[in-house]
Amino acid sequence: MPYRVLLVDDERALREMVQNTLSAEGYTVLAAATCAEALALAGTARPDAVLLDVMLPDGNGFSLFERLRAIRDVPVLFLSARDEDEARLRGLGLGADDYIVKPFLPRELCLRLAAVLRRVYGQKQAPSLTLGSRTVDWGTGTVTGGPKPVTLTAKEYALLRKLWISRGNIVTIDALCEALWEGTLVGYENTLMVHIRRLREKIEDDPSHPRFLLTVRGLGYRLAPEEQP
């Protein structure tokens, strides 16, 4: 299942930018502009992480942080234009997992959020993935259940992990290319298609008619949802 991220910020333009950026990475993003909205969402949506602005129209992020943690113990990253050492140290001193100063690069936000999620949830991930008759062992990168065991290449492994993190949701071509190749994405689409085809040959019973690694025409790819073992 994709991670659910609660974004709390009263700047509409920033909310839209962060929502678009994280959605393209496969996250489910819930947005709030006030403390009241954030508390309501935290109680009903059970987010896996919170991106929290310091200055809000009906309160401040530091007080909201403590109220959110009382509802659900999740990682929190502060987002703030206040870059003074006192504010940053106060946020970290309360137990926040990171403090990101505005303006920030979208890629920086993605990397720092992913690092926090790996640190908090990394040890809770399932050791294997079942796709019909095939089983992928994350520890060894081996696929069993076919005519014979096969090993995923580094690119195939990274590709499958990216799709698995967002399982059930579309992952765009750009997001997949960024996961496999840092930097410019020009010219990588055809190479991505080659990796997709080879990955299907290892995880699908019938690669020409895939059940799990699905193409979403014009957008990207999706790993079909199925319960983990």
N, CA, C and O of each residue as an XYZ file, in Angstrom:
916
protein
N       0.838     -1.191      0.000
C       0.000      0.000      0.000
C       0.877      1.246      0.000
O       1.930      1.253      0.637
N       0.457      2.321     -0.714
C       1.247      3.550     -0.717
C       1.196      4.233      0.642
O       0.219      4.104      1.380
N       2.263      4.963      0.963
C       2.275      5.734      2.200
C       1.296      6.896      2.088
O       1.169      7.517      1.033
N       0.601      7.184      3.197
C      -0.301      8.329      3.271
C       0.413      9.462      3.999
O       0.875      9.295      5.128
N       0.497     10.612      3.344
C       1.196     11.764      3.903
C       0.200     12.892      4.136
O      -0.527     13.286      3.224
N       0.172     13.409      5.356
C      -0.667     14.555      5.692
C       0.169     15.819      5.550
O       1.175     15.984      6.241
N      -0.243     16.707      4.660
C       0.437     17.974      4.414
C      -0.374     19.090      5.061
O      -1.556     19.256      4.760
N       0.260     19.859      5.953
C      -0.427     20.941      6.660
C       0.298     22.247      6.347
O       1.403     22.482      6.836
N      -0.325     23.091      5.535
C       0.285     24.370      5.149
C      -0.812     25.276      4.616
O      -1.700     24.822      3.895
N      -0.755     26.565      4.970
C      -1.818     27.476      4.539
C      -1.520     28.148      3.203
O      -2.336     28.935      2.722
N      -0.367     27.857      2.591
C      -0.041     28.417      1.277
C      -0.575     27.488      0.191
O      -0.098     26.365      0.026
N      -1.563     27.971     -0.541
C      -2.207     27.121     -1.542
C      -1.228     26.668     -2.622
O      -1.224     25.500     -3.009
N      -0.396     27.593     -3.109
C       0.544     27.244     -4.179
C       1.516     26.161     -3.717
O       1.832     25.239     -4.470
N       1.983     26.276     -2.490
C       2.913     25.262     -1.981
C       2.210     23.932     -1.811
O       2.780     22.886     -2.123
N       0.960     23.953     -1.313
C       0.220     22.702     -1.150
C       0.074     21.993     -2.492
O       0.262     20.780     -2.588
N      -0.264     22.758     -3.524
C      -0.451     22.153     -4.836
C       0.855     21.585     -5.374
O       0.871     20.502     -5.958
N       1.958     22.318     -5.179
C       3.257     21.835     -5.646
C       3.650     20.546     -4.945
O       4.078     19.587     -5.587
N       3.501     20.525     -3.621
C       3.884     19.339     -2.856
C       2.965     18.165     -3.192
O       3.432     17.034     -3.330
N       1.667     18.424     -3.323
C       0.732     17.357     -3.687
C       1.086     16.746     -5.036
O       1.115     15.524     -5.178
N       1.356     17.590     -6.024
C       1.698     17.081     -7.355
C       3.002     16.298     -7.330
O       3.118     15.247     -7.960
N       3.984     16.820     -6.595
C       5.290     16.163     -6.526
C       5.195     14.794     -5.868
O       5.704     13.806     -6.397
N       4.538     14.739     -4.709
C       4.474     13.476     -3.976
C       3.524     12.480     -4.639
O       3.766     11.274     -4.598
N       2.452     12.971     -5.245
C       1.541     12.063     -5.955
C       2.252     11.387     -7.118
O       2.028     10.207     -7.388
N       3.110     12.136     -7.805
C       3.876     11.555     -8.907
C       4.842     10.485     -8.417
O       5.223      9.592     -9.174
N       5.238     10.575     -7.145
C       6.133      9.579     -6.557
C       5.374      8.384     -5.987
O       5.986      7.438     -5.492
N       4.042      8.425     -6.055
C       3.251      7.298     -5.592
C       2.641      7.441     -4.219
O       1.982      6.518     -3.740
N       2.845      8.585     -3.567
C       2.262      8.791     -2.238
C       0.787      9.183     -2.359
O       0.363      9.752     -3.365
N       0.021      8.871     -1.324
C      -1.325      9.405     -1.179
C      -1.226     10.627     -0.286
O      -0.801     10.517      0.864
N      -1.613     11.800     -0.797
C      -1.427     13.056     -0.071
C      -2.761     13.608      0.394
O      -3.698     13.756     -0.391
N      -2.833     13.909      1.684
C      -4.004     14.535      2.291
C      -3.579     15.936      2.699
O      -2.559     16.098      3.367
N      -4.341     16.953      2.310
C      -3.925     18.336      2.538
C      -4.854     19.043      3.515
O      -6.071     18.865      3.481
N      -4.247     19.857      4.395
C      -5.000     20.681      5.334
C      -4.365     22.065      5.375
O      -3.149     22.201      5.238
N      -5.200     23.102      5.566
C      -4.702     24.473      5.609
C      -4.707     25.051      7.013
O      -4.149     26.124      7.243
N      -5.333     24.350      7.958
C      -5.434     24.847      9.330
C      -5.169     23.721     10.324
O      -5.136     22.545      9.963
N      -4.981     24.110     11.579
C      -4.797     23.118     12.640
C      -6.043     22.247     12.784
O      -5.941     21.033     12.959
N      -7.220     22.874     12.709
C      -8.471     22.133     12.879
C      -8.622     21.075     11.793
O      -8.998     19.938     12.079
N      -8.332     21.445     10.547
C      -8.431     20.480      9.452
C      -7.430     19.351      9.638
O      -7.741     18.187      9.385
N      -6.238     19.696     10.076
C      -5.198     18.687     10.258
C      -5.581     17.680     11.339
O      -5.379     16.478     11.166
N      -6.125     18.156     12.436
C      -6.524     17.259     13.524
C      -7.644     16.330     13.082
O      -7.656     15.151     13.439
N      -8.588     16.860     12.305
C      -9.691     16.028     11.822
C      -9.172     14.933     10.899
O      -9.586     13.780     11.019
N      -8.270     15.277      9.979
C      -7.719     14.287      9.050
C      -6.852     13.265      9.765
O      -6.879     12.079      9.436
N      -6.088     13.724     10.740
C      -5.215     12.804     11.468
C      -6.015     11.734     12.195
O      -5.559     10.600     12.340
N      -7.206     12.097     12.652
C      -8.022     11.143     13.379
C      -8.747     10.152     12.494
O      -9.040      9.035     12.922
N      -9.043     10.546     11.255
C      -9.824      9.673     10.379
C      -8.987      8.964      9.323
O      -9.270      7.814      8.986
N      -7.955      9.631      8.792
C      -7.196      9.083      7.665
C      -5.975      8.284      8.092
O      -5.413      7.543      7.286
N      -5.554      8.422      9.346
C      -4.404      7.683      9.889
C      -3.194      7.789      8.951
O      -2.795      6.793      8.348
N      -2.605      8.993      8.821
C      -1.457      9.169      7.932
C      -0.224      8.435      8.447
O      -0.101      8.153      9.639
N       0.680      8.134      7.528
C       1.947      7.482      7.875
C       3.045      8.489      8.164
O       4.055      8.147      8.780
N       2.857      9.745      7.722
C       3.821     10.810      7.968
C       3.107     12.145      7.840
O       2.056     12.244      7.208
N       3.697     13.179      8.455
C       3.110     14.518      8.414
C       4.171     15.517      7.978
O       5.289     15.518      8.493
N       3.804     16.377      7.011
C       4.612     17.534      6.623
C       3.915     18.750      7.206
O       2.773     19.038      6.847
N       4.579     19.465      8.097
C       3.890     20.428      8.952
C       4.542     21.805      8.899
O       5.726     21.951      9.203
N       3.764     22.815      8.512
C       4.229     24.199      8.523
C       4.245     24.716      9.963
O       3.468     24.257     10.800
N       5.129     25.668     10.247
C       5.220     26.230     11.597
C       4.134     27.272     11.832
O       3.489     27.275     12.881
N       3.930     28.159     10.855
C       2.965     29.250     11.022
C       1.654     28.895     10.333
O       1.619     28.714      9.116
N       0.573     28.795     11.111
C      -0.747     28.448     10.587
C      -1.765     29.482     11.060
O      -1.548     30.115     12.093
N      -2.866     29.673     10.337
C      -3.801     30.752     10.669
C      -4.505     30.593     12.019
O      -4.903     31.590     12.622
N      -4.663     29.374     12.497
C      -5.368     29.177     13.766
C      -4.465     28.555     14.835
O      -4.959     27.920     15.766
N      -3.168     28.730     14.711
C      -2.247     28.208     15.713
C      -0.850     28.105     15.143
O      -0.555     28.673     14.092
N       0.011     27.379     15.838
C       1.370     27.178     15.329
C       1.705     25.699     15.256
O       1.132     24.874     15.968
N       2.638     25.389     14.388
C       2.980     23.995     14.145
C       3.550     23.273     15.338
O       3.383     22.060     15.465
N       4.222     23.997     16.218
C       4.823     23.348     17.381
C       3.749     22.789     18.319
O       3.867     21.668     18.813
N       2.707     23.579     18.557
C       1.603     23.092     19.401
C       0.830     21.988     18.693
O       0.431     21.000     19.308
N       0.624     22.171     17.391
C      -0.096     21.152     16.627
C       0.673     19.846     16.603
O       0.077     18.769     16.654
N       1.989     19.934     16.527
C       2.831     18.738     16.541
C       2.517     17.869     17.755
O       2.330     16.659     17.624
N       2.460     18.479     18.929
C       2.211     17.711     20.151
C       0.816     17.097     20.154
O       0.627     15.988     20.654
N      -0.169     17.816     19.596
C      -1.531     17.279     19.552
C      -1.635     16.138     18.535
O      -2.343     15.157     18.764
N      -0.926     16.275     17.416
C      -0.928     15.198     16.423
C      -0.266     13.940     16.980
O      -0.772     12.834     16.789
N       0.845     14.104     17.656
C       1.547     12.957     18.220
C       0.704     12.259     19.290
O       0.860     11.060     19.518
N      -0.190     13.008     19.949
C      -1.077     12.388     20.936
C      -2.119     11.507     20.254
O      -2.603     10.536     20.835
N      -2.460     11.861     19.007
C      -3.428     11.069     18.249
C      -2.765      9.860     17.612
O      -3.303      8.754     17.657
N      -1.593     10.073     17.017
C      -0.927      9.017     16.253
C       0.575      9.283     16.234
O       1.012     10.369     15.853
N       1.357      8.300     16.640
C       2.803      8.450     16.699
C       3.403      8.185     15.324
O       3.757      7.051     15.001
N       3.515      9.239     14.517
C       4.034      9.115     13.158
C       5.192     10.087     12.979
O       5.309     11.055     13.731
N       6.046      9.843     11.996
C       7.134     10.782     11.724
C       6.588     12.127     11.235
O       5.613     12.181     10.485
N       7.232     13.203     11.673
C       6.826     14.558     11.317
C       8.033     15.320     10.780
O       9.109     15.305     11.378
N       7.836     15.988      9.638
C       8.859     16.853      9.061
C       8.298     18.264      9.032
O       7.252     18.503      8.428
N       8.981     19.203      9.680
C       8.540     20.591      9.652
C       8.943     21.239      8.334
O      10.049     21.029      7.837
N       8.021     22.039      7.768
C       8.278     22.859      6.591
C       8.070     24.305      7.011
O       6.973     24.673      7.432
N       9.110     25.134      6.904
C       8.953     26.492      7.385
C       9.904     27.452      6.701
O      11.025     27.093      6.342
N       9.431     28.699      6.526
C      10.287     29.757      6.010
C      11.185     30.301      7.106
O      12.106     31.071      6.836
N      10.923     29.910      8.319
C      11.735     30.378      9.439
C      12.989     29.517      9.541
O      12.925     28.350      9.929
N      14.127     30.104      9.190
C      15.371     29.327      9.204
C      16.248     29.661     10.394
O      17.419     29.282     10.422
N      15.693     30.379     11.399
C      16.475     30.689     12.582
C      16.814     29.415     13.341
O      16.023     28.472     13.388
N      17.979     29.404     13.921
C      18.425     28.220     14.669
C      17.469     27.884     15.804
O      17.232     26.709     16.085
N      16.916     28.903     16.462
C      16.034     28.644     17.607
C      14.790     27.867     17.190
O      14.388     26.921     17.866
N      14.176     28.273     16.064
C      12.977     27.585     15.596
C      13.299     26.165     15.166
O      12.559     25.233     15.481
N      14.408     25.997     14.444
C      14.789     24.662     13.983
C      15.077     23.744     15.162
O      14.636     22.595     15.183
N      15.815     24.252     16.142
C      16.149     23.429     17.298
C      14.916     23.111     18.137
O      14.821     22.036     18.728
N      13.965     24.057     18.187
C      12.737     23.781     18.936
C      11.975     22.638     18.295
O      11.496     21.736     18.983
N      11.861     22.677     16.959
C      11.154     21.603     16.264
C      11.814     20.258     16.457
O      11.146     19.267     16.750
N      13.123     20.220     16.293
C      13.842     18.954     16.475
C      13.817     18.521     17.932
O      13.760     17.328     18.232
N      13.859     19.506     18.847
C      13.825     19.176     20.268
C      12.512     18.565     20.696
O      12.476     17.777     21.642
N      11.432     18.910     20.020
C      10.132     18.317     20.320
C      10.056     16.858     19.874
O       9.183     16.112     20.320
N      10.969     16.457     18.997
C      10.965     15.080     18.510
C      10.650     14.948     17.041
O      10.395     13.843     16.562
N      10.662     16.076     16.297
C      10.413     16.010     14.858
C      11.537     15.218     14.183
O      12.660     15.159     14.684
N      11.215     14.621     13.054
C      12.173     13.772     12.346
C      13.050     14.543     11.373
O      14.124     14.074     10.998
N      12.596     15.733     10.959
C      13.410     16.573     10.068
C      12.805     17.963     10.057
O      11.668     18.164     10.485
N      13.590     18.936      9.556
C      13.146     20.328      9.491
C      13.652     20.881      8.170
O      14.859     21.025      7.979
N      12.738     21.192      7.253
C      13.102     21.630      5.914
C      12.717     23.097      5.751
O      11.569     23.478      5.981
N      13.680     23.908      5.355
C      13.472     25.352      5.239
C      12.997     25.709      3.835
O      13.587     25.276      2.844
N      11.934     26.496      3.754
C      11.435     27.000      2.483
C      12.322     28.154      2.005
O      12.864     28.889      2.831
N      12.477     28.326      0.696
C      12.025     27.434     -0.380
C      12.932     26.219     -0.500
O      14.123     26.294     -0.195
N      12.376     25.114     -0.940
C      13.148     23.887     -1.087
C      12.868     23.296     -2.461
O      11.842     23.587     -3.076
N      13.785     22.468     -2.935
C      13.604     21.793     -4.209
C      12.665     20.603     -4.020
O      12.783     19.889     -3.024
N      11.740     20.372     -4.944
C      10.854     19.209     -4.821
C      11.623     17.906     -4.643
O      11.219     17.045     -3.861
N      12.733     17.759     -5.369
C      13.529     16.526     -5.262
C      14.108     16.372     -3.870
O      14.197     15.260     -3.350
N      14.507     17.491     -3.260
C      15.042     17.438     -1.899
C      13.984     16.932     -0.927
O      14.263     16.094     -0.070
N      12.767     17.450     -1.070
C      11.674     17.004     -0.204
C      11.445     15.509     -0.354
O      11.295     14.802      0.642
N      11.415     15.017     -1.599
C      11.179     13.593     -1.837
C      12.271     12.735     -1.184
O      11.976     11.724     -0.548
N      13.513     13.143     -1.345
C      14.623     12.366     -0.793
C      14.594     12.354      0.727
O      14.820     11.313      1.345
N      14.320     13.497      1.331
C      14.333     13.568      2.797
C      13.126     12.854      3.399
O      13.242     12.221      4.448
N      11.969     12.951      2.744
C      10.805     12.201      3.207
C      11.045     10.707      3.078
O      10.743      9.949      4.000
N      11.585     10.274      1.943
C      11.853      8.847      1.741
C      12.850      8.330      2.776
O      12.710      7.208      3.262
N      13.852      9.137      3.114
C      14.851      8.721      4.111
C      14.201      8.518      5.474
O      14.516      7.559      6.179
N      13.293      9.423      5.846
C      12.599      9.285      7.131
C      11.707      8.048      7.138
O      11.682      7.306      8.120
N      10.983      7.824      6.058
C      10.093      6.669      5.990
C      10.876      5.360      6.025
O      10.448      4.393      6.655
N      12.024      5.333      5.347
C      12.854      4.117      5.401
C      13.330      3.861      6.813
O      13.332      2.723      7.283
N      13.734      4.930      7.492
C      14.248      4.780      8.849
C      13.159      4.299      9.809
O      13.415      3.470     10.682
N      11.946      4.824      9.642
C      10.858      4.505     10.580
C      10.198      3.177     10.258
O       9.918      2.384     11.156
N       9.944      2.929      8.952
C       9.161      1.767      8.565
C       9.963      0.678      7.868
O       9.433     -0.396      7.585
N      11.225      0.941      7.591
C      12.006     -0.001      6.788
C      12.030     -1.409      7.334
O      11.974     -2.371      6.568
N      12.111     -1.546      8.640
C      12.191     -2.879      9.237
C      10.850     -3.579      9.306
O      10.778     -4.752      9.673
N       9.752     -2.850      8.948
C       8.424     -3.451      9.026
C       7.936     -3.964      7.669
O       6.828     -4.493      7.573
N       8.743     -3.815      6.629
C       8.317     -4.241      5.315
C       8.353     -5.757      5.191
O       9.201     -6.423      5.783
N       7.430     -6.283      4.421
C       7.364     -7.730      4.228
C       8.637     -8.213      3.546
O       9.157     -7.527      2.666
N       9.155     -9.389      3.934
C      10.400     -9.895      3.346
C      10.237    -10.397      1.924
O      11.225    -10.587      1.215
N       8.976    -10.617      1.491
C       8.766    -11.148      0.145
C       7.485    -10.574     -0.452
O       6.648    -10.005      0.249
N       7.359    -10.737     -1.741
C       6.203    -10.257     -2.492
C       5.655    -11.414     -3.304
O       6.405    -12.078     -4.020
N       4.344    -11.666     -3.202
C       3.710    -12.741     -3.960
C       2.919    -12.153     -5.121
O       2.082    -11.270     -4.935
N       3.195    -12.655     -6.321
C       2.488    -12.261     -7.531
C       1.991    -13.529     -8.203
O       2.689    -14.122     -9.026
N       0.782    -13.937     -7.849
C       0.250    -15.189     -8.386
C       1.109    -16.360     -7.953
O       1.275    -16.605     -6.758
N       1.658    -17.087     -8.920
C       2.493    -18.249     -8.602
C       3.930    -17.868     -8.299
O       4.712    -18.710     -7.857
N       4.290    -16.609     -8.530
C       5.680    -16.162     -8.339
C       5.856    -15.492     -6.983
O       4.958    -14.809     -6.490
N       7.027    -15.697     -6.390
C       7.380    -15.051     -5.131
C       8.724    -14.363     -5.293
O       9.700    -14.973     -5.730
N       8.763    -13.087     -4.938
C       9.991    -12.308     -5.009
C      10.560    -12.182     -3.607
O       9.901    -11.655     -2.711
N      11.770    -12.657     -3.413
C      12.468    -12.517     -2.133
C      13.261    -11.214     -2.179
O      14.220    -11.087     -2.940
N      12.844    -10.230     -1.343
C      13.516     -8.930     -1.366
C      14.958     -9.029     -0.882
O      15.814     -8.255     -1.311
N      15.223     -9.959     -0.009
C      16.576    -10.071      0.531
C      17.599    -10.524     -0.485
O      18.747    -10.080     -0.452
N      17.198    -11.405     -1.388
C      18.134    -11.959     -2.371
C      17.855    -11.484     -3.791
O      18.686    -11.669     -4.680
N      16.681    -10.868     -4.014
C      16.319    -10.448     -5.359
C      16.005    -11.616     -6.269
O      16.131    -11.510     -7.489
N      15.594    -12.735     -5.681
C      15.321    -13.955     -6.443
C      13.822    -14.155     -6.624
O      13.038    -13.923     -5.704
N      13.435    -14.587     -7.821
C      12.037    -14.883     -8.115
C      11.881    -16.392     -8.279
O      12.548    -17.013     -9.107
N      10.996    -16.965     -7.481
C      10.737    -18.403     -7.557
C       9.281    -18.644     -7.946
O       8.459    -17.728     -7.907
N       8.972    -19.885     -8.322
C       7.612    -20.257     -8.693
C       7.436    -20.451    -10.178
O       6.392    -20.929    -10.622
N       8.449    -20.084    -10.961
C       8.397    -20.302    -12.397
C       9.089    -21.600    -12.757
O       9.324    -22.435    -11.884
N       9.421    -21.789    -14.031
C      10.123    -23.015    -14.439
C      11.423    -23.225    -13.666
O      11.806    -24.360    -13.382
N      12.105    -22.114    -13.324
C      13.318    -22.193    -12.513
C      13.529    -20.846    -11.831
O      13.051    -19.829    -12.333
N      14.234    -20.812    -10.694
C      14.493    -19.536    -10.015
C      15.298    -18.599    -10.915
O      16.204    -19.035    -11.625
N      14.965    -17.327    -10.877
C      15.700    -16.314    -11.631
C      16.023    -15.157    -10.693
O      15.334    -14.943     -9.695
N      17.073    -14.414    -11.021
C      17.507    -13.297    -10.196
C      17.241    -11.986    -10.923
O      17.531    -11.858    -12.113
N      16.692    -11.021    -10.209
C      16.447     -9.710    -10.782
C      17.759     -8.943    -10.934
O      18.654     -9.052    -10.096
N      17.861     -8.164    -12.015
C      18.997     -7.251    -12.142
C      18.772     -6.073    -11.194
O      17.691     -5.929    -10.623
N      19.792     -5.235    -11.028
C      19.675     -4.076    -10.139
C      18.565     -3.141    -10.609
O      17.803     -2.630     -9.788
N      18.463     -2.908    -11.921
C      17.429     -2.025    -12.445
C      16.044     -2.649    -12.280
O      15.094     -1.950    -11.929
N      15.918     -3.937    -12.525
C      14.635     -4.617    -12.362
C      14.194     -4.583    -10.902
O      13.016     -4.391    -10.601
N      15.151     -4.771    -10.008
C      14.854     -4.742     -8.572
C      14.350     -3.356     -8.168
O      13.333     -3.236     -7.484
N      15.072     -2.300     -8.597
C      14.681     -0.936     -8.254
C      13.315     -0.597     -8.850
O      12.506      0.075     -8.210
N      13.063     -1.049    -10.047
C      11.796     -0.803    -10.720
C      10.642     -1.463     -9.978
O       9.608     -0.836     -9.751
N      10.814     -2.712     -9.605
C       9.764     -3.444     -8.912
C       9.503     -2.862     -7.529
O       8.352     -2.771     -7.101
N      10.574     -2.463     -6.821
C      10.398     -1.850     -5.503
C       9.598     -0.545     -5.615
O       8.717     -0.266     -4.801
N       9.926      0.242     -6.639
C       9.227      1.513     -6.825
C       7.741      1.271     -7.054
O       6.906      1.969     -6.479
N       7.405      0.304     -7.875
C       6.008     -0.013     -8.148
C       5.331     -0.621     -6.924
O       4.155     -0.365     -6.664
N       6.074     -1.418     -6.183
C       5.507     -2.071     -4.993
C       5.169     -1.068     -3.900
O       4.143     -1.203     -3.234
N       6.022     -0.058     -3.705
C       5.768      0.961     -2.691
C       4.448      1.669     -2.970
O       3.738      2.057     -2.043
N       4.122      1.835     -4.253
C       2.884      2.523     -4.644
C       1.831      1.547     -5.138
O       0.981      1.917     -5.947
N       1.870      0.335     -4.675
C       1.039     -0.724     -5.235
C      -0.437     -0.346     -5.296
O      -1.020      0.124     -4.319
N      -1.024     -0.565     -6.470
C      -2.413     -0.212     -6.692
C      -2.590      1.146     -7.334
O      -3.654      1.440     -7.879
N      -1.554      1.987     -7.278
C      -1.619      3.329     -7.851
C      -0.727      3.432     -9.083
O       0.213      2.655     -9.247
N      -1.028      4.389     -9.938
C      -0.211      4.638    -11.118
C       1.094      5.302    -10.697
O       1.099      6.226     -9.883
N       2.206      4.819    -11.264
C       3.496      5.484    -11.108
C       3.884      5.995    -12.496
O       3.978      5.220    -13.448
N       4.104      7.287    -12.597
C       4.343      7.879    -13.911
C       5.669      7.419    -14.501
O       6.554      6.939    -13.792
N       5.783      7.579    -15.817
C       7.019      7.226    -16.506
C       8.175      8.056    -15.962
O       9.265      7.529    -15.741
N       7.945      9.358    -15.743
C       9.002     10.214    -15.214
C       9.472      9.746    -13.837
O      10.672      9.718    -13.563
N       8.523      9.379    -12.973
C       8.887      8.938    -11.625
C       9.692      7.644    -11.678
O      10.638      7.476    -10.908
N       9.332      6.731    -12.571
C      10.079      5.483    -12.706
C      11.477      5.740    -13.256
O      12.451      5.139    -12.802
N      11.571      6.633    -14.233
C      12.893      6.950    -14.792
C      13.786      7.591    -13.741
O      14.979      7.296    -13.674
N      13.212      8.472    -12.913
C      14.003      9.108    -11.862
C      14.473      8.085    -10.842
O      15.558      8.222    -10.277
N      13.661      7.060    -10.602
C      14.051      6.023     -9.645
C      15.199      5.172    -10.173
O      15.988      4.637     -9.394
N      15.293      5.045    -11.495
C      16.322      4.196    -12.092
C      17.555      4.965    -12.538
O      18.672      4.448    -12.511
N      17.333      6.217    -12.951
C      18.453      7.026    -13.456
C      18.339      8.425    -12.888
O      17.365      9.124    -13.167
N      19.320      8.852    -12.089
C      19.334     10.213    -11.574
C      19.653     11.177    -12.715
O      20.381     10.833    -13.646
N      19.098     12.390    -12.630
C      19.425     13.401    -13.624
C      18.389     13.479    -14.726
O      17.229     13.115    -14.531
N      18.815     13.959    -15.888
C      17.901     14.172    -17.008
C      17.220     12.881    -17.434
O      17.809     11.802    -17.379
N      15.959     13.013    -17.862
C      15.168     11.845    -18.231
C      15.047     11.679    -19.743
O      14.442     10.716    -20.214
N      15.614     12.604    -20.501
C      15.455     12.572    -21.952
C      16.074     11.294    -22.526
O      17.233     10.974    -22.262
N      15.276     10.574    -23.317
C      15.789      9.397    -24.001
C      15.705      8.103    -23.225
O      16.113      7.059    -23.735
N      15.179      8.137    -21.982
C      15.147      6.934    -21.163
C      13.850      6.133    -21.309
O      13.777      4.997    -20.840
N      12.825      6.704    -21.951
C      11.531      6.029    -22.008
C      11.622      4.664    -22.700
O      11.049      3.686    -22.220
N      12.332      4.597    -23.812
C      12.450      3.328    -24.529
C      13.227      2.297    -23.717
O      12.898      1.111    -23.725
N      14.263      2.760    -23.014
C      15.029      1.853    -22.162
C      14.177      1.339    -21.016
O      14.290      0.179    -20.622
N      13.316      2.210    -20.476
C      12.396      1.789    -19.418
C      11.486      0.684    -19.924
O      11.241     -0.287    -19.208
N      10.985      0.810    -21.130
C      10.101     -0.210    -21.701
C      10.812     -1.560    -21.811
O      10.198     -2.609    -21.613
N      12.109     -1.528    -22.128
C      12.884     -2.775    -22.199
C      12.952     -3.434    -20.822
O      12.785     -4.648    -20.700
N      13.201     -2.625    -19.783
C      13.272     -3.181    -18.426
C      11.915     -3.718    -17.978
O      11.838     -4.749    -17.309
N      10.848     -3.014    -18.350
C       9.501     -3.481    -18.010
C       9.253     -4.839    -18.656
O       8.752     -5.753    -18.001
N       9.597     -4.978    -19.923
C       9.374     -6.246    -20.626
C      10.166     -7.377    -19.976
O       9.631     -8.467    -19.772
N      11.427     -7.131    -19.650
C      12.258     -8.174    -19.037
C      11.781     -8.524    -17.629
O      11.846     -9.679    -17.210
N      11.302     -7.514    -16.909
C      10.770     -7.777    -15.575
C       9.513     -8.634    -15.669
O       9.329     -9.550    -14.867
N       8.657     -8.351    -16.625
C       7.444     -9.159    -16.807
C       7.796    -10.615    -17.116
O       7.100    -11.530    -16.676
N       8.861    -10.826    -17.862
C       9.269    -12.197    -18.187
C       9.649    -12.986    -16.936
O       9.618    -14.216    -16.937
N      10.004    -12.272    -15.875
C      10.419    -12.945    -14.646
C       9.298    -13.073    -13.616
O       9.297    -14.011    -12.819
N       8.338    -12.132    -13.625
C       7.316    -12.154    -12.565
C       5.923    -12.539    -13.054
O       5.026    -12.762    -12.241
N       5.729    -12.621    -14.367
C       4.413    -12.954    -14.917
C       4.412    -14.365    -15.504
O       5.398    -14.801    -16.099
N       3.290    -15.076    -15.329
C       3.150    -16.381    -15.973
C       3.050    -16.235    -17.483
O       3.571    -17.067    -18.227
N       2.380    -15.178    -17.938
C       2.237    -14.905    -19.363
C       2.630    -13.444    -19.593
O       1.779    -12.560    -19.503
N       3.905    -13.178    -19.889
C       4.373    -11.787    -20.032
C       3.627    -10.993    -21.102
O       3.528     -9.770    -21.003
N       3.104    -11.670    -22.119
C       2.377    -10.963    -23.181
C       0.991    -10.518    -22.737
O       0.389     -9.636    -23.349
N       0.486    -11.133    -21.664
C      -0.819    -10.760    -21.104
C      -0.659    -10.631    -19.586
O      -1.150    -11.474    -18.836
N       0.025     -9.580    -19.137
C       0.361     -9.446    -17.716
C      -0.863     -9.275    -16.816
O      -1.831     -8.604    -17.175
N      -0.793     -9.892    -15.654
C      -1.846     -9.753    -14.646
C      -1.480     -8.735    -13.572
O      -2.361     -8.163    -12.930
N      -0.191     -8.510    -13.376
C       0.254     -7.711    -12.235
C       0.940     -6.401    -12.644
O       0.561     -5.336    -12.157
N       1.924     -6.460    -13.514
C       2.618     -5.248    -13.940
C       1.879     -4.687    -15.154
O       2.094     -5.116    -16.288
N       1.005     -3.719    -14.886
C       0.057     -3.251    -15.894
C       0.479     -1.910    -16.491
O       1.008     -1.045    -15.793
N       0.240     -1.754    -17.779
C       0.489     -0.493    -18.468
C      -0.744      0.394    -18.370
O      -1.861     -0.053    -18.634
N      -0.540      1.647    -17.990
C      -1.610      2.640    -17.998
C      -1.270      3.599    -19.130
O      -0.445      4.497    -18.963
N      -1.885      3.412    -20.244
C      -1.493      4.086    -21.481
C      -1.458      5.614    -21.318
O      -2.408      6.233    -20.839
N      -0.341      6.184    -21.729
C      -0.178      7.629    -21.680
C       0.249      8.173    -20.336
O       0.555      9.360    -20.224
N       0.278      7.326    -19.299
C       0.624      7.794    -17.958
C       1.840      7.078    -17.368
O       2.803      7.722    -16.952
N       1.789      5.752    -17.334
C       2.889      5.022    -16.711
C       2.523      3.570    -16.488
O       1.986      2.910    -17.377
N       2.820      3.073    -15.286
C       2.595      1.665    -14.984
C       2.014      1.532    -13.575
O       2.102      2.444    -12.753
N       1.422      0.372    -13.328
C       0.793      0.124    -12.028
C       0.981     -1.336    -11.661
O       0.813     -2.222    -12.500
N       1.326     -1.584    -10.414
C       1.393     -2.948     -9.904
C       0.044     -3.266     -9.287
O      -0.350     -2.636     -8.305
N      -0.667     -4.229     -9.843
C      -2.020     -4.559     -9.401
C      -2.028     -4.952     -7.932
O      -1.126     -5.659     -7.483
N      -3.025     -4.510     -7.174
C      -3.077     -4.830     -5.750
C      -3.351     -6.303     -5.502
O      -4.124     -6.944     -6.215
N      -2.705     -6.812     -4.489
C      -2.950     -8.188     -4.037
C      -2.428     -8.275     -2.625
O      -1.435     -7.627     -2.294
N      -3.068     -9.057     -1.788
C      -2.629     -9.176     -0.402
C      -1.245     -9.772     -0.327
O      -0.888    -10.678     -1.079
N      -0.456     -9.225      0.624
C       0.861     -9.777      0.876
C       0.726    -11.088      1.632
O      -0.280    -11.292      2.311
N       1.721    -12.002      1.538
C       1.630    -13.263      2.260
C       1.761    -13.008      3.748
O       1.710    -13.947      4.542
